[in-house]
Amino acid sequence: MKIQCKKVAVAILGYNSCDFLERFIPSVLATNYDDFTVVYIDNDSKDNSVQLVREKFPEVVVVEQHENYGFAGGYNVGLKNLEAEYFVLLNQDVEVDPNWLRPLVEEMESNEKIGAAQPKILHYADKSKFDYAGGCGGFLDKYGYPFCRGRIFDLMEQDSNQYQEPMDIFWASGACMIVRSKLYYELGGLDHDFFAHMEEIDLCWRMQGAGYKLRVVPSATVYHVGGSSLKYGSYRKLYLNYRNNLTMLLKNLPSNKVWQIMFIRMILDGISAAQGVLTFRFNVLRAVLMAHFDFYKSLKSTLAKRKQIKKVNDLSTVYNKSIVFQYYLLGRKTFDKINWKLK
């Protein structure tokens, strides 16, 4: 039997996360909005995460899972237990502003064709800067590289309210995303084969194929620690990013672009690997090689998924230039300098 939640189920997925839960759940419970239920989904933690939540935060609903399904699988399995109009996927390492939730719900209710939305995400350690994982809305360039309004590659801009207007985006961040529960189920949720990283971009791409759009709502603000599950620059994180990006592109690119873009991405990944060697970051070389090897191993299953997805030939939220070229060769390192314009 499903757990009946209020209109919004704020679902926090955690694994061995006592410190973050104790630090950040109080901010979620202090939200200035009445119609929500806080749910903690535990991914088979080996510490006292479940006990801590039950003892310190008895108003939080706990869903225990007896296997670590990763980010994608963890949410897919855990959310099946919940009944709510909206799900909020909220990272365990996020502090929320008291007024973060209402603007997101109001945005969703302003247009039934909005599939998901995200708040402005600032960096917890320096709240004057945008955060790596989502900034003020996610985008994709023509070759499949993700970037954000407020964060391109590793450069996180200062937030001076320069990106305060809501707008259509390509992807909403998995660090904090509100999504229609019905649509989540209809699209099969996050792709569990991704395990972690880029699964939310893949889901948002599929939403657009289904005729929905994504929004960023900068009047809602949260603060993200980042790197709590997999450290930035670690081999595992690099590997998942390279592998999952290739898988996502093959799944979702339209037929008239897929093979050209895939070929160019293979070359660009090769350049990344070579650069890793030249700068003595051999974990980059290893990550690229293993990612490509495993991508080819799963080619059959990825092509089977591709057949089930409705493709979009022309998306207004795709940046029709190379963000790599703009950033590294032209030195345009901030969103307002990349000659962004909607098609």
C-alpha positions in Angstrom: 0.0 0.0 0.0 1.3 3.4 -1.0 2.0 6.1 1.6 -0.5 9.0 1.2 1.4 12.2 1.2 0.2 15.8 1.0 0.2 17.6 -2.4 4.0 17.7 -2.5 6.2 14.8 -1.4 9.7 16.2 -0.7 11.8 13.1 -1.1 15.4 13.1 0.3 17.4 10.2 -0.8 20.3 9.3 1.5 23.1 6.8 2.0 25.3 6.9 5.1 24.3 10.6 5.6 23.8 11.2 9.3 25.7 14.5 9.3 23.8 16.0 6.3 20.4 14.8 7.6 21.0 16.2 11.0 22.2 19.5 9.5 19.7 20.0 6.7 16.4 18.4 7.5 15.5 21.2 10.0 15.6 23.7 7.2 13.2 21.5 5.1 10.8 21.2 8.0 10.9 24.9 8.5 9.5 25.6 5.0 6.9 28.2 4.7 4.3 26.1 2.9 1.7 23.8 4.5 0.8 21.2 1.9 3.9 19.0 1.8 5.3 15.8 3.4 9.0 15.2 4.0 10.1 11.7 3.1 13.5 10.2 3.8 14.4 7.3 1.3 17.3 5.3 2.7 19.5 3.5 0.2 20.6 0.7 2.6 22.8 2.9 4.8 25.3 1.2 7.0 25.4 3.9 9.6 22.6 5.2 11.9 20.8 7.3 9.3 17.4 5.7 9.6 17.6 5.6 13.4 18.6 9.3 13.5 15.7 10.4 11.3 13.2 8.4 13.3 14.4 9.7 16.6 15.2 13.3 15.8 12.6 14.0 13.2 9.5 11.8 13.9 7.4 13.9 11.5 9.5 12.6 8.5 8.2 9.5 6.7 11.0 6.9 6.4 11.2 4.5 3.4 13.9 1.9 4.0 15.5 0.1 1.0 17.6 -3.0 1.5 20.0 -2.3 -1.4 21.9 0.7 -2.6 20.2 1.4 -6.0 22.2 4.5 -6.7 20.6 7.9 -7.3 18.4 6.9 -10.2 17.3 3.5 -9.0 17.0 4.7 -5.4 14.4 7.3 -6.4 12.6 5.0 -8.8 12.1 2.3 -6.1 11.5 4.7 -3.3 8.9 6.9 -5.1 6.8 3.9 -5.9 5.8 3.9 -2.3 4.4 7.4 -2.4 1.2 9.0 -3.5 1.4 12.8 -4.2 0.6 15.2 -7.0 4.2 16.5 -7.1 7.5 14.9 -6.2 10.5 17.0 -5.1 13.8 15.2 -5.6 16.0 16.9 -2.9 19.7 15.9 -2.3 20.7 15.0 1.2 23.3 17.8 1.2 20.9 20.7 0.4 19.8 23.5 2.8 16.6 25.3 1.7 15.5 28.8 2.1 12.2 29.0 4.1 10.4 30.3 1.0 11.8 27.9 -1.5 8.8 25.6 -2.2 5.8 27.8 -2.8 7.2 29.5 -6.0 8.1 26.1 -7.4 4.5 24.8 -6.9 3.0 28.0 -8.2 5.1 27.7 -11.3 4.0 24.1 -11.9 0.4 25.1 -11.5 0.6 28.0 -13.8 0.9 25.7 -16.9 0.0 22.0 -17.0 2.7 21.5 -19.7 5.5 22.3 -17.3 6.9 18.9 -16.5 9.5 19.9 -14.0 11.2 23.0 -12.5 14.2 23.8 -10.3 15.1 26.7 -8.0 18.2 28.9 -8.1 20.9 26.7 -6.6 23.7 28.5 -4.8 26.9 26.9 -3.4 26.6 26.1 0.3 30.2 26.9 1.2 30.0 30.3 -0.5 26.4 31.4 -0.8 27.3 34.3 -3.1 28.2 31.9 -5.9 26.1 29.7 -8.1 26.4 25.9 -7.5 28.0 23.5 -9.9 25.0 21.2 -9.9 22.3 23.2 -11.6 23.2 26.9 -11.1 20.2 28.9 -12.3 19.0 26.4 -14.9 20.6 23.7 -17.1 21.3 23.7 -20.8 22.9 21.5 -23.4 25.1 22.5 -26.3 24.9 21.1 -29.8 27.4 18.3 -29.0 25.7 17.3 -25.7 27.8 19.1 -23.2 25.7 20.3 -20.2 26.2 23.7 -18.6 24.2 26.1 -16.5 23.2 29.7 -16.3 25.7 30.7 -13.7 28.1 27.8 -14.1 30.0 26.8 -17.2 32.4 23.9 -16.8 34.2 24.5 -13.4 33.6 28.3 -13.3 30.9 29.3 -10.8 29.7 32.9 -11.2 28.9 35.3 -8.4 25.2 35.7 -7.9 24.3 39.4 -8.3 20.7 38.7 -9.3 21.7 38.9 -12.9 19.7 35.8 -13.7 16.5 36.5 -11.7 14.0 36.0 -14.5 12.3 32.6 -14.8 12.9 31.0 -18.2 12.6 27.7 -20.1 15.6 25.5 -19.6 16.8 22.2 -21.1 17.3 20.4 -17.8 16.4 20.8 -14.1 18.9 19.7 -11.5 18.6 16.5 -9.6 19.9 18.3 -6.6 16.5 20.0 -6.3 13.8 19.3 -8.8 10.0 19.4 -8.6 8.2 17.0 -11.1 4.7 15.9 -11.8 4.4 12.5 -10.2 2.1 11.2 -13.0 4.5 12.3 -15.7 7.4 10.7 -13.7 5.6 7.4 -13.7 4.5 7.7 -17.4 8.1 8.2 -18.6 9.5 5.4 -16.4 11.3 7.7 -14.0 15.1 8.0 -14.1 17.1 5.5 -16.1 18.4 3.2 -13.4 21.2 2.0 -15.6 22.8 5.5 -15.2 23.2 4.8 -11.5 24.2 8.4 -10.9 25.0 11.6 -13.0 23.1 12.9 -16.0 20.1 10.8 -15.3 18.0 14.0 -14.6 19.1 15.5 -18.0 18.0 12.3 -19.7 14.6 12.4 -18.0 14.2 16.1 -18.9 15.0 15.4 -22.5 12.4 12.6 -22.5 9.9 15.1 -21.0 10.5 17.5 -23.9 9.9 14.6 -26.3 6.5 14.0 -24.5 5.6 17.7 -25.1 6.5 19.2 -21.8 8.9 22.0 -20.9 11.3 22.7 -18.0 11.5 25.9 -16.0 13.9 27.6 -13.6 12.3 29.7 -10.8 15.0 32.0 -9.4 12.7 33.4 -6.7 13.1 30.0 -5.0 16.6 29.4 -3.5 18.5 26.4 -2.1 22.1 25.9 -1.1 24.0 22.7 -2.2 27.2 21.3 -0.7 28.0 19.0 -3.6 30.4 16.1 -4.0 28.9 14.3 -1.0 28.3 11.0 -2.8 31.2 11.1 -5.3 34.0 13.6 -5.0 34.6 16.1 -7.9 37.4 14.8 -10.1 37.2 11.3 -8.8 37.6 8.4 -11.3 34.1 7.1 -10.6 32.5 10.5 -11.1 34.4 11.1 -14.4 33.6 7.6 -15.6 29.9 8.0 -15.0 29.8 11.4 -16.6 31.5 10.2 -19.8 29.6 6.9 -20.0 26.2 8.4 -19.2 26.6 11.3 -21.6 27.2 9.0 -24.5 24.3 6.8 -23.5 22.0 9.8 -23.1 22.9 11.1 -26.6 22.4 7.8 -28.3 19.0 7.4 -26.6 17.6 10.8 -27.3 19.2 12.5 -30.4 17.0 12.6 -33.5 17.9 10.3 -36.4 19.2 13.1 -38.6 21.8 14.1 -36.0 22.6 11.1 -33.9 25.6 9.6 -35.8 27.2 12.9 -36.7 27.1 14.1 -33.1 28.2 10.7 -31.7 31.2 10.7 -34.0 32.2 14.2 -32.9 31.7 13.4 -29.3 34.0 10.4 -29.6 36.7 12.7 -31.0 36.2 15.2 -28.2 36.4 12.5 -25.6 39.6 11.4 -27.1 41.0 14.9 -26.9 40.0 15.0 -23.2 41.8 11.7 -22.6 45.0 13.0 -24.3 44.8 16.3 -22.3 44.5 14.1 -19.2 47.8 12.4 -20.1 49.6 15.6 -20.9 48.6 17.1 -17.5 49.3 13.8 -15.6 45.7 13.2 -14.7 45.7 9.6 -15.7 42.3 9.0 -14.0 40.8 11.0 -16.9 42.4 8.6 -19.5 41.2 5.6 -17.5 37.7 7.1 -17.2 37.3 7.8 -20.9 38.6 4.3 -21.9 36.4 2.4 -19.5 33.4 4.6 -20.2 33.7 4.0 -24.0 34.2 0.3 -23.4 31.1 -0.1 -21.2 29.1 2.1 -23.6 29.8 -0.3 -26.5 29.0 -3.2 -24.2 25.6 -1.8 -23.5 24.9 -0.7 -27.1 22.2 -3.3 -27.7 20.2 -2.3 -24.6 20.6 1.4 -25.3 19.4 1.1 -28.9 16.4 -0.8 -27.5 15.6 2.1 -25.2 16.1 4.5 -28.1 13.2 2.9 -30.0 10.8 3.6 -27.1 11.6 7.4 -26.9 9.8 10.1 -28.9 12.6 12.3 -30.5 12.5 16.0 -30.8 14.2 17.4 -34.0 14.6 21.0 -32.9 14.6 22.1 -29.3 14.7 25.8 -28.4 16.6 25.1 -25.2 19.6 23.6 -27.0 22.6 26.0 -27.4 23.3 25.7 -31.1 27.0 26.3 -30.8 29.9 24.5 -29.1 30.3 25.5 -25.4 33.8 24.0 -25.5 34.8 26.3 -28.3 33.2 29.4 -26.6 34.8 28.7 -23.3 38.3 27.5 -24.1 39.0 29.2 -27.4 37.0 32.4 -27.3 37.3 32.9 -23.5 33.6 33.4 -23.0 33.3 31.9 -19.6 29.9 33.2 -18.3 26.4 32.7 -19.6 25.9 36.3 -20.5 29.0 36.2 -22.8 28.2 33.1 -24.9 25.8 34.8 -27.3 22.9 32.8 -26.0 19.7 33.2 -27.8 16.6 31.0 -28.1 16.0 29.7 -31.6 
